[in-house]
Amino acid sequence: MRNKNLVRLTQAAVIAALYAVLTVGQNLLLPGTASMAVQFRIAEVLTMLAVFTPVAIPGLTIGCVIANISSVTAGLGFYDMIFGSLASLIAALTMYGLRNVRFKTLPIAAALMPALWNGLIVGFEIDFFFVGNLSFNFTDFLVQGGCVALGELAVLIVLGLPFCKMIEKTGIFQNKDML
């Protein structure tokens, strides 16, 4: 008999590692595409796992922390490690909470959460710490937050929802050992 806690810990670690490797690798191959205001962070497709299992919540959060450590060297400072990771945590929690809200079988409400939370939190971070030099400007916040949200929406609509349908089609999360 397997220890369920060990299985869950391993699953969260795999999600964290995948998220971090995909993000850092993308930034190495295509600099800035996973760490600027307008980004198409491929690893964000993994946020859809929060619709299926609560194990994804710590996995995504830790993966984001690890990935954002690399942004420290890119000049974004520790702010992105803190605020970006907080946005990922809140997005994953709300996605899990909305997992059963469906529109024509698609978890669209859940898929909007990373765009919402990253747009608000990371948009504030960029405006306050980088654009405004420790001051807040609502117009700049809207622009920066809108850019972040747009990138999130692109990933989750173009890749995330099909990824979700693929997971549902395979039935992988119907296996109780996967939850």
C-alpha positions in Angstrom: 0.0 0.0 0.0 1.4 3.4 -1.0 1.6 6.3 1.4 -0.9 8.8 0.0 1.0 11.8 1.5 4.2 10.7 -0.2 2.4 10.3 -3.5 0.8 13.8 -3.2 4.2 15.4 -2.2 5.8 13.7 -5.2 3.0 15.0 -7.5 3.3 18.5 -6.2 7.1 18.4 -6.7 6.8 17.2 -10.3 4.3 20.0 -11.0 6.7 22.5 -9.4 9.7 21.2 -11.3 7.8 21.2 -14.6 6.6 24.8 -14.1 10.1 26.0 -13.2 11.9 24.2 -16.0 9.4 25.3 -18.6 9.6 29.0 -17.5 13.4 29.2 -17.1 13.9 27.2 -20.3 11.6 29.5 -22.2 13.4 32.6 -20.9 16.7 31.1 -21.9 15.5 30.3 -25.5 13.4 33.3 -26.0 14.5 36.0 -23.5 11.7 38.0 -21.9 8.8 36.0 -23.3 8.1 34.4 -19.9 9.1 37.3 -17.6 8.1 40.7 -19.1 4.8 42.5 -18.8 3.5 41.1 -22.1 4.4 37.5 -21.8 3.2 34.1 -23.1 4.5 31.9 -20.3 4.0 28.4 -21.6 4.2 26.9 -18.0 0.9 28.7 -17.2 -0.9 25.9 -19.0 -0.1 23.8 -15.9 -2.4 26.0 -13.9 -5.3 24.1 -15.4 -4.2 21.2 -13.1 -5.7 23.1 -10.2 -9.1 22.3 -11.8 -8.4 18.6 -11.2 -6.5 18.3 -7.9 -5.6 20.4 -4.9 -2.0 19.0 -5.1 -1.5 21.4 -8.0 -1.9 24.4 -5.6 1.4 24.0 -3.7 3.1 22.6 -6.8 2.3 25.7 -9.0 3.1 28.1 -6.2 6.6 26.6 -5.5 7.2 26.2 -9.2 6.5 29.9 -9.6 8.8 30.8 -6.7 11.6 28.8 -8.3 11.0 30.2 -11.8 10.8 33.8 -10.4 14.2 33.4 -8.7 15.6 33.5 -12.2 13.9 36.9 -12.7 15.9 38.3 -9.8 19.0 38.1 -12.1 17.0 39.7 -14.9 16.5 42.9 -12.9 13.0 42.3 -11.6 14.3 41.9 -8.0 12.7 40.0 -5.2 9.4 41.7 -5.8 8.5 39.3 -8.6 9.4 36.3 -6.5 7.0 37.6 -3.8 4.1 39.2 -5.8 4.2 36.8 -8.8 4.1 33.8 -6.5 1.4 35.3 -4.4 -0.7 35.9 -7.5 -0.1 32.2 -8.6 -1.2 30.9 -5.2 -4.4 33.0 -5.2 -5.1 32.0 -8.8 -4.7 28.3 -8.1 -6.8 28.5 -5.0 -9.7 30.2 -6.8 -9.3 27.9 -9.8 -9.7 24.9 -7.5 -12.8 26.6 -5.9 -14.3 27.1 -9.3 -13.5 23.7 -10.7 -17.1 22.6 -11.0 -18.3 25.9 -12.7 -18.6 25.0 -16.3 -19.7 26.6 -19.5 -20.5 24.0 -22.1 -18.3 21.6 -20.2 -15.3 24.0 -20.1 -13.9 25.4 -16.9 -13.8 28.9 -18.3 -14.4 30.7 -15.0 -11.4 28.9 -13.5 -9.3 29.6 -16.6 -9.9 33.3 -16.1 -8.4 33.4 -12.6 -4.7 33.5 -13.5 -5.4 36.5 -15.8 -7.4 38.2 -13.1 -5.0 37.7 -10.2 -1.8 38.2 -12.2 -3.2 41.2 -13.9 -4.1 42.8 -10.6 -1.1 41.8 -8.4 1.7 41.7 -11.0 0.2 44.8 -12.7 0.5 46.6 -9.4 4.0 45.3 -8.8 5.2 46.5 -12.2 3.5 49.9 -11.9 4.6 50.6 -8.3 8.1 49.2 -8.2 9.3 49.6 -11.8 7.3 52.1 -13.8 6.3 54.5 -10.9 9.5 54.2 -8.9 7.5 53.5 -5.6 4.5 55.5 -6.6 1.1 54.3 -7.9 -0.5 55.6 -11.1 -3.9 54.2 -11.9 -3.5 54.5 -15.7 -0.1 52.9 -15.7 -1.5 50.1 -13.5 -4.3 49.5 -16.0 -1.8 49.3 -18.9 0.6 47.0 -17.1 -2.1 44.8 -15.5 -3.9 44.6 -18.9 -0.7 43.5 -20.6 -0.1 40.8 -18.0 -3.7 39.6 -18.1 -3.7 39.6 -21.9 -0.7 37.2 -21.9 -2.3 35.0 -19.3 -5.6 34.9 -21.3 -3.8 34.0 -24.5 -2.0 31.0 -22.8 -5.1 29.7 -21.0 -7.5 30.1 -23.9 -5.2 28.8 -26.7 -3.4 26.1 -24.7 -5.0 25.7 -21.3 -8.6 24.8 -22.3 -7.5 22.3 -24.9 -5.1 20.8 -22.3 -8.0 20.6 -19.8 -10.2 18.7 -22.4 -7.3 16.4 -23.1 -6.9 15.6 -19.4 -10.6 14.9 -19.1 -10.6 12.7 -22.2 -7.8 10.5 -20.8 -9.6 10.2 -17.4 -6.3 10.3 -15.6 -7.7 12.2 -12.6 -10.5 9.7 -12.2 -7.9 7.3 -10.7 -8.1 8.0 -7.0 -4.3 7.5 -6.6 -3.9 10.7 -8.8 -6.0 12.9 -6.4 
